[in-house]
Amino acid sequence: MRKKTILLCIGVLGLVVLSGCDRQQQASLTYFFDQPASIWEESFPLGNGRIGLMPDGGLEKENIVLNEITMWSGSPQDADNPEAYHSLARIRQLLFEGRNDEAQQLMYETFVCKGTGSNYGDGADAPYGSYQILGNMTLDYRYPGNTGAIADYHRELNLEEAITTLTYQKGEVKYTREAFTSFTRDIGLIRLTADKEKALHLTLGLNRPEHYTFATQGRDLIMHGQLPTGTEAADAPTTGTRYLSRIRVVLPQGGTVMPGDSTLTIADATEVILLTGLATDYFDKAGFEASLISLLDKAEQTNYQTLKEEHIDAYRALYARVDLDLGSSGRETMPIDERLRAFARDKNDPSLATLYFQFGRYLLISSTRPGLLPPNLQGLWCRTIHTPWNGDYHLNINLQMNLWPAEVGNLSELHLPLIEWTKQQVKSGEKTARAFYRARGWVTHILGNVWEFTAPGEHPSWGATNTSAAWLCEHLYHHYLFTKDKTYLADVYPTMKGAALFFVDMLVEDPRTGYLVTAPTTSPENAYLLNDSVIVHVCAGSTMDNQIVRELFTYTMEASSILGVDDDFARLLEEKRARLMPTTIGPDGRIMEWLEPYKEAEPRHRHVSHLYGLHPGNEISVELTPELAEAARKTLEARGDESTGWSMAWKINFWARLHDGDHAFKLLGDLLRPGVEKGGDQMNDGGSYPNLFCGHPPFQIDGNFGGCAGIAEMLVQSQTGRIEFLPALPSAWPDGSFKGLKVRGGGEVSVRWAAGKLTEATVKATVDETFVIQLPEGAENLKVKKNGKAVSLPVKEGTIVVELKAGEEVGLRVSN
C-alpha cells in the first residue's frame, strides 16, 4: 500500500511541476533565422565537447567553420623568471612604505614571466600558443536547369536535439540540410537532400589560412598539417600540434563523386551525407589518424537515421535533466535577430529567458566532456588563427564563470574537465611558487593554456594576480558540495592543500596593520589613484584576495575534517585565516576594493572583484550579513549596470544573491541587447550577437555561461546552507515552473509558482543527506509530504530540516 502512495505522490507532483514545461517547448527551445548568415555571429554553433561545426547556411556558397578543442599552437615552456624573487623583498618594502608606484615600476622591470608570456594576447606564433580554427569546409552549390527564385528560407537550431536544419525552396525543388556533431560517433554529420531526384550538385572544399596540405583519397577529402611550437627558427618547418580533417562523401541514393586536386565534386545526387572527422595529436601522438579513419568507417556502416537517433538520445541524457517554463509571449515565431530587437524595446518575452538559459546549458554540453579540456574563452568555437586573447584560460574570472552552470544546471560531470585541468597545473605551479616566492605549494596567475603556463603575465597591471589557483580550488570543493562524493574529495584534497600551503608561506604581515596580506597583488585589472593622482594597479592585499584565501582555508579545513586527515595543518590554516583583514565597509558605505580607501581610477570598471564574497563566494548574504549585503548593493549601484557582456552576466548573479529579482532581470535585459546593428557587422558594446553568443566584445562565451547561471540563481539558491525557492523572482515572470536544478547536498529541486508566489516544490535526494529548507514567507497553508506521506516537521527560524536517503523526496504544497 505504501508503494502506491509514494508513486501517486510523485506522479501528482511531477504532473503539476511539469505541466507548464511542455506548452511552448518546441517553439521556445528552437530559434531561427530567415536568411543566411552575413557574419560569423549569425551562424549556429554545434559541438559534442571535442569537435565543433558552424554552418552559415549560404545558398550558393556555404562555409562551415571546423573546430577541435585541442587545436592549439605553442608548446610547454619554462616561463619562471629566476631573477624575480630577488626583487620581492624590495617590492614589499615599497608597498608597506606607501610607495606603491615605485613598487609597481620595479615589478614591471623584474617580477614578470621569462620570455614573451602570452605575447599580449597574440600568442599564435609564440611558445604560449593560441587556440585556433582547424579549418573551413566550403560547399559550392550549383542548380543546373533550376532558375527558380528562392523562397521559404528557414534556418534553425533545435536545442532539444542539438541539430541544425535549413530548408528552402528553389523553383519546384525543396532542399533540406541537416547537421549535428554526434555525441556517440564523435564525428560531424551533414545531410543534404532534395525532394526531386538528382537535384543536388556541389563541390566540396577545405581550407585554412596557414600550415595545411590537401589530398583526396577515393571519396575522402583530406586536409592536414602541423602548427608552430613558437620555438622554431625563422622559415623552419613547424613542429607542434598535428591536425587532420577528413571528410567522407556518402551517396545513399546514387550520384557521382569526381576528385580534384583539393576538392570533391558531387553531381546528380538526391541525398548527400558528409561524414566529418576532425582530430589532433594532442592526446594521441601515434594513433590519432588511424582512430579518425576508424570512426568514419564505423559510421559509414550505419544508416543515417540510426546515427541521428542515437546522437539525440546521448545528448538528451544530459540536456533533458532540467526543464524550465517561464511562459510565452508569442514571439517564438520571430527570427531571433528580430526577436532580440523586439526585446530591447519591450521586455515581455519570458520564453526568451528560457531559451537563453537552456542555450547556456547547450553550450556547456557542446563545448566540454569528461576526459577532455574545459571550455576556453570562446568555448569550442573560433574562426581565426589569432583568436582574441589566444582563446585561452583567463583565470581571474573567465574560465571559472564558464563552469558556473555546471552544478546548479545538473551537469556535474561537465565540471570534471576543469577539475582535471586544475590538477594538471600543480607540478608547474609548484615550480612557479618556488621561483617567484620561495614558497611551498603551488600557484598560478591570470594566464592559463594547454601547456601548463603558471607564471605571472608579462604585464603586472593584470598579470600579477596570484589567487587563481585558490579560485580554481573553489570549483574542486563545490563539485563535492553538490555531489557529496568522498572518494572524489580525497582525490582533489592534495590539490586544495597545495594551494593553501602556498598562502601559508606567501602571506606576509603588513607592519602598518598587523594583518597578513598577499603582496604584491592586484584587484584584477583595476587601478586606483595613489595620493589621488597617480594611477597604480599593484597593491599589498586586496579584498578579493582576502575573500578567496579565506574561502580556500575554510574549504581545505572542512575537507580535512571530512576526510579525517591533517589536523595540525587545519589548525595552522585557522590561525592564518584569523589574521586576514575582514571584508570592510569604507567611509562611503561601499565594500572597500583594496585594504586602504583608495579612490578608483575607473569607478565603473568591468571587474567587481571585491564582491567575490557575494558571488561566487558566500561570505556576504542578505540573511547572515545584512550590513555587508547593503554595502554590496551600494557598491553595485556605484559601479553601474552597463559593461562588457560577461560583467553584466556576473551582475545578474550579484543582484540575485541580494534577492533583487527585478534588478537581476534588468541586467538580463542588458545582456540580451542586440550586439550588432541590423544589416551591419559593427560590434557594439557588451550584449548578445544574433546567434546568442555573448559579446565582450568580441565574442566571449563566459557571458553566456554567467547569464545562464544567473537565471538559475534567481530561481533557487543553497549557498547559505539552506535551500531557498525563488529567492530573486522578478515580476516579469509571475507564473512558471522548473524541474531538475541542483542544490548543495546533492538535491534536485522542482518548483512551480503562480502570481509570483510559490505553490509547489520538491527536493529529491541523489545521495543520503540532511536538507535545510527555507519556507516561503506568508505561507499560511503549507502541506509537507515525505515520499508521498504527510509529515509534520518542526519549524525553526523559518526552516524545516529533512533527512532523505538517495532517491527519496520531500514535497511542499502551498495554498496562498
C-alpha positions, 0 to 999 in steps of 0.5 A: 500500500505504501508503494502506491502512495509514494508513486501517486505522490510523485506522479501528482507532483511531477504532473503539476511541476511539469505541466507548464514545461511542455506548452511552448517547448518546441517553439521556445527551445528552437530559434531561427533565422530567415536568411543566411548568415552575413557574419560569423555571429549569425551562424549556429554553433554545434559541438559534442565537447571535442569537435565543433561545426558552424554552418552559415547556411549560404545558398550558393556558397556555404562555409562551415567553420571546423573546430577541435578543442585541442587545436592549439599552437605553442608548446610547454615552456619554462616561463619562471623568471629566476631573477624575480624573487630577488626583487620581492623583498624590495617590492614589499618594502615599497608597498608597506612604505606607501610607495606603491608606484615605485613598487609597481615600476620595479615589478614591471622591470623584474617580477614578470614571466621569462620570455614573451608570456602570452605575447599580449594576447597574440600568442599564435606564433609564440611558445604560449600558443593560441587556440585556433580554427582547424579549418573551413569546409566550403560547399559550392552549390550549383542548380543546373536547369533550376532558375527558380527564385528562392523562397521559404528560407528557414534556418534553425537550431533545435536545442532539444536535439542539438541539430541544425536544419535549413530548408528552402525552396528553389523553383519546384525543388525543396532542399533540406540540410541537416547537421549535428556533431554526434555525441556517440560517433564523435564525428560531424554529420551533414545531410543534404537532400532534395525532394526531386531526384538528382537535384543536388550538385556541389563541390566540396572544399577545405581550407585554412589560412596557414600550415595545411596540405590537401589530398583526396583519397577515393571519396575522402577529402583530406586536409592536414598539417602541423602548427608552430611550437613558437620555438622554431627558427625563422622559415623552419618547418613547424613542429607542434600540434598535428591536425587532420580533417577528413571528410567522407562523401556518402551517396545513399541514393546514387550520384557521382563523386569526381576528385580534384586536386583539393576538392570533391565534386558531387553531381546528380545526387538526391541525398548527400551525407558528409561524414566529418572527422576532425582530430589532433595529436594532442592526446594521441601522438601515434594513433590519432589518424588511424582512430579518425579513419576508424570512426568514419568507417564505423559510421559509414556502416550505419544508416543515417537515421540510426546515427541521428537517433542515437546522437539525440538520445546521448545528448538528451541524457544530459540536456533533458535533466532540467526543464524550465517554463517561464511562459510565452509571449508569442514571439517564438515565431520571430527570427531571433535577430528580430526577436532580440530587437523586439526585446530591447524595446519591450521586455515581455518575452519570458520564453526568451529567458528560457531559451537563453538559459537552456542555450547556456546549458547547450553550450556547456554540453557542446563545448566540454566532456569528461576526459577532455579540456574545459571550455576556453574563452570562446568555448569550442568555437573560433574562426581565426588563427589569432583568436582574441586573447589566444582563446585561452584560460583567463583565470581571474574570472573567465574560465571559472564563470564558464563552469558556473552552470555546471552544478546548479544546471545538473551537469556535474560531470561537465565540471570534471574537465576543469577539475582535471585541468586544475590538477594538471597545473600543480607540478608547474605551479609548484615550480612557479611558487618556488621561483617567484616566492620561495614558497611551498605549494603551488600557484598560478596567475591570470594566464592559463593554456594547454601547456601548463603556463603558471607564471605571472603575465608579462604585464603586472597591471593584470598579470600579477594576480596570484589567487587563481589557483585558490579560485580554481580550488573553489570549483574542486570543493563545490563539485563535492558540495553538490555531489557529496562524493568522498572518494572524489574529495580525497582525490582533489584534497592534495590539490586544495592543500597545495594551494593553501600551503602556498598562502601559508608561506606567501602571506606576509604581515603588513607592519602598518596593520598587523594583518597578513596580506598577499603582496604584491597583488592586484584587484584584477585589472583595476587601478586606483589613484595613489595620493589621488593622482597617480594611477597604480594597479599593484597593491599589498592585499586586496579584498578579493584576495582576502575573500578567496584565501579565506574561502580556500582555508575554510574549504581545505579545513572542512575537507580535512575534517571530512576526510579525517586527515591533517589536523595540525595543518587545519589548525595552522590554516585557522590561525592564518585565516584569523589574521586576514583583514575582514571584508570592510565597509569604507567611509562611503558605505561601499565594500572597500576594493583594496585594504586602504580607501583608495579612490578608483581610477575607473569607478565603473570598471568591468571587474567587481572583484571585491564582491567575490564574497557575494558571488561566487563566494558566500561570505556576504548574504542578505540573511547572515550579513545584512550590513555587508549585503547593503554595502554590496548593493551600494557598491553595485549601484556605484559601479553601474549596470552597463559593461562588457557582456560577461560583467553584466552576466556576473551582475545578474548573479550579484543582484540575485544573491541580494534577492533583487529579482527585478534588478537581476532581470534588468541586467538580463535585459542588458545582456540580451541587447542586440550586439550588432546593428541590423544589416551591419557587422559593427560590434557594439558594446557588451550584449548578445550577437544574433546567434546568442553568443555573448559579446565582450566584445568580441565574442566571449562565451563566459557571458553566456555561461554567467547569464545562464547561471544567473537565471538559475540563481534567481530561481533557487539558491543553497549557498547559505546552507539552506535551500531557498525557492525563488529567492530573486523572482522578478515580476516579469515572470509571475507564473512558471515552473522548473524541474531538475536544478541542483542544490548543495547536498546533492538535491534536485529541486522542482518548483512551480509558482503562480502570481509570483508566489510559490505553490509547489516544490520538491527536493529529491535526494541523489545521495543520503543527506540532511536538507535545510529548507527555507519556507516561503514567507506568508505561507499560511497553508503549507502541506509537507509530504515525505515520499508521498506521506504527510509529515509534520516537521518542526519549524525553526527560524523559518526552516524545516530540516529533512533527512532523505536517503538517495532517491527519496523526496520531500514535497511542499504544497502551498495554498496562498 
